[in-house]
Amino acid sequence: MTSSSNTTAAPSLATVLKLLIPSALGILIFFVPMTIGDRTTIPLDHMVGAIRDLLGGASGYYALALIIAGALYPIISGRWRNSTTERVFLVFKVLGVAAAVMALTGWGPAALHAPDMLPFLFGKLVIPVGLIVPIGAIFLALLISFGLLELIGVLVQPVMRPIWRTPGRSAIDAVASFVGSYSIGLLITNRVYVAGQYSAREAAIIATGFSTVSATFMIIVARTLDLMSVWNLYFWLTLLITFIVTAITVRLPPISRMDDSAVDQEPVAGSGKRLKTAWQVGVKAASDAPSLTSSVWLNFREGLVMAISILPTIMSVGLIGLLIAKYTPLFDWLGWLFYPFVAIWGLDDAAALAQASAAGLAEMFLPALLMADAEFVARFAAGVVSVSSVLFFSASIPCIMATRIPLSIGRILIVWFLRVAFSLLLAVPTGMLVQALAAS
């Protein structure tokens, strides 16, 4: 434990600047829209667009290289031997390579080259993700490595236990998922759970309620749905809805019935001086943080590994999901389960939105792909559900299954259904409100 002399001593100017400058730059890059040319969007999106323009036709070969690397990575590292899940996903990654080659060369059945199939998946999702995840990871270092994360965690401690029934330390997991990725959040959660500092229920709440896609991936969703003009409203309202839905699901089975005993309980923080404590914790984290170059390199490396890990499965599972959505009634049938939660608001696209939301079980991006041409409220709701549903088979569910958290597929599917239903119930009226605000 840190001694009080270390925590209460006045920080040096260099340490304060180390906390404030990177944090301010990170907030600027991720959350402050700027107009360059005829586009108004956040700086990170401008950067990715500029790099894609610079690469031109080579961007497709860059994405293919990442996909091939992603298929080779579990073979070279030996991870494919770890579990049946790893072996199944290795098959999907190899299929992802084949799909990417077809997308790039035009080879294969004509049905796969319809504008809403391989060309859309490869051009609108895979290439942007291949660029935005590693580039975004570089700038995520500014948000997560220099004390801002810890400072925010302390500030929100008083609300975590009463609202989400998790300890204050889980705030860091929640923020890490949104500004980093679900894989970072799950890595933290599993580590803390194995150390006995989370109960099984707390770990399950965090894994299924906070470990959603990152802010960088949300940019892809917003761009696909033409929501960048309301990016800040979309981002913050999606975060709010995600966490409201989590507050509901923690009080319902199966999560509410899970074991809630932890070996190492978090001490209850005293009242008062929270701002001072948050500042001290933030400054301490900044003081202990590695150099900017070390943080940037570490985050870039992790972002690159993440990109090669998710791109092949996005390509294969995404394509399979699109084919199922287009040529089978599976998601139509499943979607009717969600229809009442949309129809209650009198939305014209109620059936299409319900069915697109059901498709999100295969790949979180499918609701955005399927609703890209819908009217504003349906597009906004699809963008929210893509994120707030949290659970999908192309990435997050296998990541959860790879941890020690005691969540079966059956439990995960029940939580997914509850999350989608409540998300739709909240997202549709929220979209109506945003539409009214944008029009005023």
HELIX and SHEET records of a PDB file:
HELIX    1   1 SER A    4  THR A    8  1                                   5    
HELIX    2   2 LEU A   13  PHE A   31  1                                  19    
HELIX    3   3 PRO A   43  LEU A   55  1                                  13    
HELIX    4   4 ALA A   58  SER A   77  1                                  20    
HELIX    5   5 ARG A   79  ARG A   81  5                                   3    
HELIX    6   6 THR A   84  THR A  105  1                                  22    
HELIX    7   7 ALA A  110  HIS A  113  5                                   4    
HELIX    8   8 LEU A  118  LEU A  121  1                                   4    
HELIX    9   9 PHE A  122  VAL A  126  3                                   5    
HELIX   10  10 ILE A  127  ILE A  144  1                                  18    
HELIX   11  11 LEU A  148  LEU A  155  1                                   8    
HELIX   12  12 GLN A  157  VAL A  159  1                                   3    
HELIX   13  13 MET A  160  TRP A  164  3                                   5    
HELIX   14  14 SER A  170  VAL A  179  1                                  10    
HELIX   15  15 TYR A  182  VAL A  194  1                                  13    
HELIX   16  16 ALA A  200  GLY A  209  1                                  10    
HELIX   17  17 ALA A  215  THR A  224  1                                  10    
HELIX   18  18 MET A  228  VAL A  230  5                                   3    
HELIX   19  19 TRP A  231  THR A  249  1                                  19    
HELIX   20  20 ILE A  255  ARG A  257  5                                   3    
HELIX   21  21 ARG A  274  ASP A  288  1                                  15    
HELIX   22  22 LEU A  292  TYR A  327  1                                  36    
HELIX   23  23 LEU A  330  GLY A  335  1                                   6    
HELIX   24  24 TYR A  339  ALA A  343  1                                   5    
HELIX   25  25 ALA A  350  ALA A  359  1                                  10    
HELIX   26  26 LEU A  366  LEU A  370  1                                   5    
HELIX   27  27 PHE A  376  SER A  388  1                                  13    
HELIX   28  28 SER A  396  MET A  401  1                                   6    
HELIX   29  29 ILE A  409  ALA A  439  1                                  31    
SHEET    1   A 2 MET A  34  ILE A  36  0                                        
SHEET    2   A 2 ARG A  39  THR A  41 -1                                        
END                                                                             
